[in-house]
Amino acid sequence: MLPESVHMHLTWESMDKQNTARALTIAACLAAITIAIHITGDAPSLWRKFLQYLFFLPGVIAAFWFGWRGGLITAVLATLCYAPSLTSLTADQAGESLDLLLIGSLLGFLADREHRKTRLLEKATADLSAAYHQLQSNVERWKQAERLSAIGQLSAGLAHEIRTPLAAIEGAAELLRSDRADSALRDEMTAILQKESKRLNRLLTELLDYARPRRPEFRTAELAPIVSSVVRLLQVQATKKSLTLRAEIPATVPPLECDPEQLRQVLLNLTMNAVQAADAPGEVTIQAAPSHDGISLEVLDQGPGIPSEVRAHLFEPFFTTKHDGTGLGLAVARQIVETHGGNIAIEPNFPRGARFLIGLPIAQEMKRQ
C-alpha cells in the first residue's frame, strides 16, 4: 500500500494533467468556432447566427469543469473571439456578450455548489467507510476476547468436573491396593472405576462436541421419522417411570432442510432430560407445527418444572442440576440449533412441568451463502 503523501502527490499530478487536457479542449473549441466564423464570413446570416451561438458551448463546459471562475474566463474569451473590437459591438452583439458572461458565471456558480456537495458526500462516505472498518476491527477484537473468555470458562469448568471422578478413581485404586480389600470390596471398587471412567469419557466426548462441533450436512428430511426414532430409543426408560411418550407431528408440517442426526441428537437430549426429571407418572410430548417463518418444535413434560433462576443459566456450559450430569448437553443442543439458523428457549409448562421451544427455518439457503 502506498504511503498517504505519495498517494496525494499522485492524485494531484493526475488532476493537473486532467485540468490541462480540459483547458486545451476548451481552447480548441473556441479556436474552431472562431475559425469557422471567419471562414464563413459571407455565409447567410442564419448560419452565422448558429455559429455565434456555439460560443455558449465552451462556456457551459468550462463552468461544469472549473466552476464560476472557469465559466467567466471562458465567457470573456468567447466574447473577444466573437467580437474582437468591443467598440464596434452592435446592440445584439452586446446583449449576446452579456448573456455569455451571465450564463458562464451562473452555471459556474451552480457547478461549484454541486462540486462542494460532491466533496462533502465523498468525505462523509470516506468517514463512514473508515468508521465501518474500525467497527469491524473492534468486533473482531471483541470476538477474540469472547473466545478467550469462553476458553477460560471451559477450562475452569472442565477442571472442576474432572476433579470429582478422578478423586473417586484415586480412592478406589488405593482401596484395591490395601491388604483389607476382600472380594466384595474389590467388586465395589471395580464398579466405581468403571462408572467414573465412563463419566470421564462422556464428559470429554460432550466437551469435544461443544468445542469442536461437526459441520452440519444439510439435506431435506421429514420430521416425523426423526421424532419417532427418539420415542423408540427412550421408550424403555419412560415405561420404567410410568411415563407416556407421545409424538404429535401433523401432516401439515413440511419437510425441512437439516442435518437429521444432529436434530435427532437435540430432541434426544431434551426428551431424555424430561424423562429423567419426571417425579410422577405423566406424559412427555414432542410436537411440531408450521410457523410463519419455518417450523416450531416443542418438548413438553409434566415434571417438577425448572425455577426461573435456573432457567436463566440452563444453556451455559457446565451448568447442571444433576449430581452426575456434565452440564454440556443443553449447551451442545443450543449450538446445533443455532447452526441450523434457529433458536431455542425454555418456558414453564402450565400447570406443571417445563416446555422447550425450538424454532427452525425450513430451508438453509441463507446459511450456505
C-alpha positions in Angstrom: 0.0 0.0 0.0 1.4 3.4 -1.0 2.1 6.0 1.8 -0.5 8.7 2.1 1.9 11.5 1.0 2.8 9.6 -2.2 -0.8 8.8 -2.9 -1.8 12.5 -2.5 1.1 13.5 -4.8 0.0 11.1 -7.5 -3.6 12.3 -7.1 -2.6 16.0 -7.6 -0.4 15.1 -10.5 -3.3 13.2 -12.1 -5.7 16.2 -11.5 -3.2 18.6 -13.1 -3.0 16.5 -16.2 -6.7 16.3 -16.4 -7.2 20.0 -15.9 -4.6 20.8 -18.6 -6.3 18.5 -21.0 -9.7 20.1 -20.3 -8.3 23.6 -20.7 -6.8 22.6 -24.1 -10.1 21.2 -25.1 -12.0 24.4 -24.3 -9.3 26.5 -26.1 -9.6 24.2 -29.2 -13.4 24.6 -29.2 -13.0 28.4 -29.1 -10.4 28.4 -31.8 -12.5 26.1 -34.0 -15.7 28.2 -33.7 -13.7 31.4 -34.3 -12.1 30.0 -37.5 -15.4 28.7 -38.7 -17.0 32.1 -38.3 -14.1 33.8 -40.2 -14.2 31.2 -43.0 -17.9 31.6 -43.5 -17.9 35.3 -43.4 -20.1 35.6 -46.5 -22.5 32.8 -45.4 -26.2 33.6 -44.8 -26.9 35.4 -41.5 -28.8 32.4 -40.1 -25.8 30.2 -40.5 -23.5 32.8 -38.9 -26.0 33.2 -36.1 -25.8 29.5 -35.4 -22.0 29.6 -35.3 -22.1 32.5 -32.9 -24.4 30.7 -30.5 -21.9 27.9 -30.5 -19.7 30.2 -28.3 -22.1 29.3 -25.4 -20.9 25.7 -25.5 -17.3 26.2 -24.3 -18.6 28.5 -21.5 -21.1 25.9 -20.3 -18.4 23.1 -20.4 -15.9 25.3 -18.6 -18.4 26.2 -15.9 -19.0 22.5 -15.2 -15.3 21.6 -15.3 -13.8 24.7 -13.5 -16.6 26.4 -11.7 -17.6 30.1 -11.9 -14.1 31.3 -12.5 -13.6 29.0 -15.4 -17.0 29.8 -16.8 -16.4 33.6 -16.5 -12.9 33.5 -18.1 -14.1 31.3 -20.9 -17.1 33.7 -21.5 -14.7 36.6 -21.7 -12.5 34.8 -24.2 -15.6 33.8 -26.2 -16.7 37.4 -26.2 -13.3 38.5 -27.5 -13.4 35.8 -30.2 -16.9 36.7 -31.0 -16.2 40.5 -31.3 -12.5 41.4 -31.2 -13.3 45.1 -31.2 -15.5 45.9 -28.3 -16.1 49.5 -29.7 -17.7 48.1 -32.8 -20.3 45.9 -31.0 -23.9 46.2 -32.1 -26.7 46.2 -29.6 -27.4 42.5 -30.4 -23.8 41.6 -30.1 -23.5 43.4 -26.8 -26.6 41.6 -25.5 -25.2 38.2 -26.6 -21.8 39.0 -25.0 -23.6 39.9 -21.7 -25.5 36.6 -22.0 -22.2 34.7 -22.4 -20.8 36.3 -19.2 -24.0 35.7 -17.2 -24.5 32.1 -18.3 -20.8 31.3 -17.7 -20.9 32.8 -14.2 -24.3 31.4 -13.2 -23.6 27.9 -14.4 -20.2 28.0 -12.8 -21.7 29.1 -9.5 -24.2 26.2 -9.7 -21.4 23.8 -10.6 -19.3 25.0 -7.7 -22.1 24.3 -5.4 -22.6 20.8 -6.7 -18.9 20.2 -6.5 -18.9 21.2 -2.9 -21.8 18.8 -2.2 -20.0 16.1 -4.0 -16.8 16.7 -2.0 -18.9 16.7 1.3 -20.6 13.5 0.2 -17.2 11.8 -0.7 -15.8 12.9 2.7 -18.8 11.6 4.5 -18.5 8.3 2.6 -14.8 8.1 3.4 -15.6 8.8 7.1 -18.3 6.2 7.1 -16.0 3.7 5.4 -13.3 4.4 8.0 -15.8 4.1 10.8 -17.1 0.8 9.4 -13.6 -0.7 9.1 -12.9 0.5 12.7 -16.1 -1.1 13.8 -15.2 -4.4 12.0 -11.8 -4.3 13.7 -13.4 -3.7 17.1 -15.9 -6.6 16.5 -13.1 -8.9 15.6 -11.2 -7.9 18.8 -14.4 -8.4 20.8 -15.0 -11.9 19.3 -11.4 -12.8 20.1 -11.8 -11.6 23.6 -15.1 -13.6 23.9 -13.4 -16.7 22.6 -10.6 -16.4 25.1 -13.1 -15.8 27.8 -15.1 -18.9 26.7 -11.9 -21.0 26.7 -11.1 -19.8 30.2 -14.6 -20.7 31.4 -14.4 -24.1 29.7 -11.0 -24.8 31.2 -12.2 -23.9 34.7 -15.4 -25.9 34.3 -13.6 -28.9 32.9 -11.1 -28.9 35.8 -14.0 -28.8 38.3 -15.9 -31.6 36.6 -12.9 -33.9 36.2 -11.8 -33.4 39.8 -14.7 -35.4 41.3 -14.4 -38.6 39.2 -10.6 -38.5 39.5 -10.9 -38.4 43.3 -13.3 -41.4 43.2 -10.9 -43.3 40.9 -7.9 -42.5 43.2 -9.8 -43.6 46.3 -10.9 -46.8 44.7 -7.4 -47.6 43.5 -6.0 -47.1 47.0 -8.6 -49.4 48.5 -7.8 -52.0 45.9 -4.1 -51.9 46.8 -4.8 -52.2 50.5 -4.4 -55.5 52.3 -8.0 -55.4 53.6 -9.6 -55.4 50.2 -11.8 -58.6 50.1 -13.7 -59.9 47.2 -16.8 -57.8 47.8 -14.8 -54.6 48.2 -12.8 -55.3 45.1 -16.0 -55.7 43.1 -17.4 -52.5 44.5 -14.3 -50.5 43.8 -14.0 -52.0 40.3 -17.6 -50.9 39.6 -16.6 -47.4 40.8 -13.6 -47.3 38.5 -15.8 -48.4 35.5 -18.5 -45.9 36.4 -16.2 -42.9 36.8 -14.2 -43.8 33.7 -17.4 -43.8 31.7 -18.3 -40.5 33.2 -15.0 -39.0 32.2 -15.3 -40.4 28.7 -18.8 -38.9 28.4 -17.6 -35.6 29.7 -14.7 -35.4 27.2 -17.0 -36.5 24.3 -19.5 -33.8 25.1 -16.8 -31.3 25.6 -15.4 -32.1 22.1 -18.9 -31.9 20.6 -19.2 -28.4 22.1 -15.7 -27.1 21.5 -15.3 -28.6 18.0 -18.8 -29.1 16.6 -19.3 -31.2 13.5 -20.3 -29.2 10.4 -24.0 -29.9 9.6 -24.7 -32.0 6.5 -27.9 -30.4 5.3 -30.5 -32.4 3.4 -34.3 -32.4 3.1 -35.8 -34.7 5.7 -39.2 -35.4 7.1 -39.6 -34.6 10.8 -41.9 -37.5 11.8 -39.3 -40.3 11.3 -36.7 -38.3 13.4 -39.2 -37.9 16.3 -40.3 -41.5 16.0 -36.8 -42.7 16.4 -36.3 -40.6 19.5 -39.5 -42.0 21.0 -38.3 -45.6 20.3 -34.9 -45.0 21.9 -36.4 -43.7 25.1 -39.5 -45.9 25.4 -37.9 -48.4 27.8 -36.7 -45.6 30.2 -40.1 -43.9 30.0 -42.0 -47.1 30.8 -39.9 -47.7 33.9 -41.0 -44.4 35.2 -44.7 -44.9 34.2 -44.4 -42.2 31.6 -46.2 -42.0 28.2 -44.1 -40.7 25.3 -46.2 -39.0 22.6 -45.3 -37.6 19.2 -47.7 -35.1 17.6 -46.4 -34.3 14.1 -49.4 -33.3 11.9 -49.3 -33.8 8.2 -49.2 -30.1 7.6 -45.6 -29.9 8.8 -43.5 -29.7 5.7 -40.1 -31.4 5.2 -37.2 -29.2 6.3 -33.6 -28.9 5.3 -31.5 -30.1 8.3 -28.9 -32.5 9.5 -31.2 -35.3 10.7 -28.6 -36.8 13.0 -27.9 -33.5 14.8 -31.6 -32.7 15.0 -32.2 -36.2 16.5 -29.4 -35.5 19.0 -31.1 -32.3 20.1 -34.5 -33.9 20.6 -33.0 -37.0 22.3 -31.2 -34.8 24.8 -34.3 -32.7 25.6 -36.6 -35.7 25.8 -34.2 -37.7 28.0 -33.9 -34.7 30.3 -37.7 -34.6 30.6 -37.9 -38.4 31.3 -35.2 -38.2 33.9 -36.8 -35.1 35.6 -40.2 -36.8 36.0 -41.1 -37.5 39.6 -44.6 -39.0 39.0 -46.5 -40.8 36.2 -47.4 -38.5 33.3 -46.7 -37.6 29.7 -43.7 -36.3 27.7 -44.8 -34.9 24.4 -42.9 -33.9 21.3 -45.0 -31.8 19.0 -44.4 -29.7 15.9 -46.4 -27.2 13.8 -45.7 -24.9 10.9 -44.9 -21.3 11.9 -44.8 -18.0 9.9 -41.1 -18.3 9.4 -40.4 -22.1 9.5 -41.3 -24.9 11.9 -42.0 -24.8 15.6 -40.9 -27.8 17.7 -41.8 -28.3 21.4 -40.8 -30.8 24.1 -43.3 -30.7 27.0 -43.2 -32.6 30.3 -45.2 -32.7 33.5 -42.3 -32.9 35.9 -41.5 -30.6 38.8 -40.5 -27.7 36.4 -37.5 -25.5 36.4 -37.1 -22.4 38.6 -36.7 -19.1 36.8 -33.2 -18.6 38.4 -32.1 -21.9 36.9 -33.7 -21.3 33.5 -31.5 -18.3 33.1 -28.3 -20.4 33.2 -29.6 -23.7 31.7 -27.8 -23.4 28.4 -24.5 -22.4 29.8 -21.6 -24.9 29.6 -21.0 -27.0 32.7 -24.2 -25.7 34.4 -26.2 -28.7 35.7 -28.7 -29.6 38.4 -27.9 -33.3 38.2 -25.4 -34.9 40.6 -23.9 -36.9 37.7 -24.5 -34.5 34.8 -21.8 -32.9 32.7 -23.7 -29.6 32.0 -22.8 -29.8 28.3 -25.9 -31.5 26.8 -28.1 -28.4 26.6 -25.1 -26.2 25.5 -24.4 -28.6 22.6 -28.2 -28.6 21.8 -28.3 -24.8 21.6 -25.2 -24.8 19.4 -26.7 -27.3 17.0 -30.0 -25.3 16.8 -28.2 -22.0 16.2 -26.0 -23.7 13.5 -29.3 -24.6 11.8 -30.3 -20.9 11.8 -32.9 -21.5 14.6 -33.4 -20.6 18.2 -34.2 -22.5 21.4 -35.8 -21.4 24.7 -37.4 -22.8 27.8 -40.7 -21.8 29.4 -42.9 -23.2 32.2 -45.5 -25.7 31.1 -48.7 -24.9 32.9 -50.0 -26.1 35.2 -46.8 -28.2 35.8 -43.6 -29.0 34.1 -41.2 -27.5 31.6 -41.6 -26.6 27.9 -38.6 -26.4 25.5 -39.3 -24.4 22.3 -37.3 -24.7 19.1 -37.8 -22.6 16.0 -36.2 -23.8 12.8 -36.2 -22.5 9.2 -37.5 -24.8 6.5 -34.6 -24.0 4.1 -31.0 -23.3 4.6 -30.2 -21.1 1.6 -29.1 -18.2 3.7 -26.8 -20.4 5.7 -24.9 -21.5 2.6 -24.4 -18.1 1.1 
